[in-house]
């Protein structure tokens, strides 16, 4: 995850770290925490760039690009 988000053109400059919070071999489930450094309030920044769907799609796109 660190490589995915630190090299992202959209999120790389804001990304700080990623850590696994929970991992289960039984269900192939991983919960992770991403940390970003967010600039002072910028109109639309949190709603658009830091939108959970947008952040998820950056990872999803990386997975598709590797296939």
PyMOL commands that set and color helices and strands:
alter all, ss='L'
color gray80, all
select helices_A, chain A and resi 2-6+45-48+52-66
alter helices_A, ss='H'
color red, helices_A
select strands_A, chain A and resi 15-24+29-36
alter strands_A, ss='S'
color yellow, strands_A
deselect
rebuild
show_as cartoon
